[in-house]
Each structure stands twice: as structure tokens, then as C-alpha cells.
């Protein structure tokens, strides 16, 4: 923590002024090595976010979260309601991984990987810099009367923001209903799918509201992840941190005076230029220590390094570091808590990989018809069963046959003599299983039934076959 004892900054947030009204933040346009790396990573992630619903792996959408039809696809692996346990394990792995990442490296996910930050800082904010100018120009434009210049700039910005929000809404809808269905709706035209168009416009309005007005308040107010920091972080967690030992010195920070030698005056290296505050997208002062609003975007690191370079002081006054590194000069190392999270993550990942390797593309169930016992025709015992086959793949199965695997006997289908199942569809029917009485050694036996497509075994299942209690 900083040597300064003024804790009043914790009583409010940067987006609310003293009157309790919305205080819009106008951050300075960042620049520097970290910002360049963030731009590169952000553009790669933007390409992934915008194209993921349209990419296919083995015919499956790369990412799909179809809640209405309860169908999910993660990295090309399809998950159906029957696979919900796999989806839950995947989500738990994600939560544990994010928790481990936060314990070790703080809120770095928010600044480097979060879609909200990427769209806000690398798309909408950059458009705003292009139209309205940098921090000073934006502040002046905000205070300016509604003349022709302000009206034109506002209209251009609002129209561009709306168009981008509409594009994002379409991509978001592709994640929910599937890209194939979305493209079909586009080809059919808005009149044919008016309800979907209304939903799309609602999404557009939400995204427009978030990126044009609510903005950084999503990270500060709405997102629960920032509040997790208080539980997950400790003195060994690496964060974007102000080196208060060096910055405050013995006599505190002071404005820069090139005639002074700060190594002898006892003043800290922080020259109180406030550039780290002006460049912050959430409007905080990083010198006050770790705060909920900080998203570890590194803008303050780049700005501070630039200032330090100009005044001839060492860089790194603000840097990635833990509290123990600053105070005790201890380097980063894995703690017992981190090792525990790693162990849990490895175990869960192993379980998921094992379950995925055992998972079939087809799921079949055979159940005896309720209320039915058995029928006897001479020396043959028959049971009536209901069977259900689910095709989880994107390929059609055009020639399904059903056979007994561990028992001699015969299967007779009722009604449908030829079974074909379309991609991602389910087929249900009834059948008789007939076994000679001499083959039945008990009143209940387990039989194994195999399902074949064009002679290739695709699934097996077991069920119970009933026979008479006594034998002649």
C-alpha cells in the first residue's frame, strides 16, 4: 500500500461525480510497448470472436451456445442434453483456470482477453479518438455548445457505433442460434423472420448502450469478476502495481525539478504528473494501490515509462509486480494455494479428456415397454422393447440395423423395417426380441444390443429380458 493515508478515494468511483451524477471519463490515448502488444493480441482475438461461429470442425460449429435447443459446441466438440455433465465439467475447468490465473497474475484477463475490454478499448475507443480527438479535444467537445461541428461529430460517431453494434449483435446471434440458421434468415429477408429481427435490434440496442454510454461501468459495477479479486489476491499475486517504496521515497512525491538530485533530497521518483491517471480507462489513480476498478490494462505502465524516460529516471515505477516484490524484494513463486489449483485443474482436465475419448457420436437406449411381461410362442420367448437412437453428428445414418450381441436370438422391428437417422436428429421405434426358451437360464437375463450403420458397429447398450420363472 502507498504511504499516503488518504483513503477517501475508496468512498466513490471515477464514473460518479460529487453530485452523484454520471461522470464521463476521457482517457488519454495510450501508447507504448505494452499497448502495441495488446493491440496485436486484441486484433487476433477480434478475428476469433467474429469468425468462431462461422468456423466448422468436422461439420460442427467451432463455438455454439444454443440455449433454446440445449445444444452446445465448444472447439468443435458438440454437447447435447445427454452430455450436459461434460459441459458442466468444461465450465468448471474454465472457472478453476480463471481462478488460478487471477491468484497468480491478478485481473490481467480483464485488460488483455475480456471481449468487453477488447471491443471498448480497441474498437469503439479508437473510433472515438479518430472522430473526436484525444483527451483534451474530447473534454473541450463535451463542454462545447451544440454547434455544427459538435452535431456532425456526434452524428458520425453515433451512426458508426450503431453499425458496429449491429454487426456484433449478428455475431452474437450466430453464437446462440447457429451461423447456418442466421445466414438462412439473412437470405430469406427480414419479413420472413420478423421476430428474429426484433431480437436482433434488441441486442443491437444493448450493445450500443453498453459501448456508447455505460462503457467502463460494466467492469466497475456490473461485472462480478472485479469483486472476486478481494478473495483471490494476496501479497504474492502479480498485478499492475505502483512501486510506492521507490515512488514516495522518504519525503513523498514531488513535482519534477531538473536542478535537484532526488537521490540526495529523499524525494520519491514519482513526479506527480498525473499522466497515469489521465490515461486510465476507468479513471483511477494506480498510486493508491490495488483497486477494484483496475483492469490491468497496462496503459499506466506505458505512460509512466515514457515520463520516466523523459526526466532521466529508471523505468518500472509502475510495473507488473507483487506487493512482496516491492516491499520485500521477493521474486514470484508458486504458493501452496496456486499448487492446489493446478492440481485440481490437472485432475479435472484429465477427467474431461477421458470422458471425451469414451463418448460416442451415437447414443442409443432400449427399454422394455411398461406394463409388458413376455410372450410365449411355442419354444420362443419374446419381449416388447422401445428403442431410441440419437445421432449427435452432422452426418446422416442411412442404413441402421440392430442385432443381439451376447445372445442367440432374433430382433423384429415393428413398422419401420428400414431405419435412417438424419444428422442431429433422433429416431424412436418399437421392436420384439425373440429368444428360444432353451437359451434362457433365468427369469431375468441381461442382453446386449448392437446398433450398426452399413455394417459398422456404432453403439451398444444393455437391457433386461424377461422369461418364465420355471422351465420344463
Secondary structure, 3 states (H helix, E strand, C coil): CCCCCCCHHHHCCCCECCCCCECCCCCCCCCCHHHHHHHHHHHHHHHHHHHHHHCEECCEECEEEECCCCEEEECCEEECHHHHHHHHHHHHHHHHHHHHHHHHHCCHHHHHCCHHHHHHHHHHHHHHHHHHCCHHHHHHHHHCCCCHHHHHHHHHHHHHHHHHHHHHHHHHHHHHHCHHHHHHHHHHCHHHHHHHHHHHHHHHHHHHHHHHHHCCHHHHHHCCHHHHHHHHCCCCCCEEEECHHHHHECCCCCCCCCCCCHHHHCECCCCCCCHHHHCCCCCCCHHHCCCCCCCCCCHHHHHHHHHHHHHCCCCCCEEEECHHHHHHCCCCCCCHHHHHHHHHHHHHHHHHHHHHHHCCCEEEEEEECCCCCCEEECCEEEEEEEEEEEECCCCCEEEEEEEECCCCCEEEEECCCCEEECCCCEEEEEEEEEEEHHHCCCCEEEEEEEEEECCEEEEEEEEEEECCCCCC
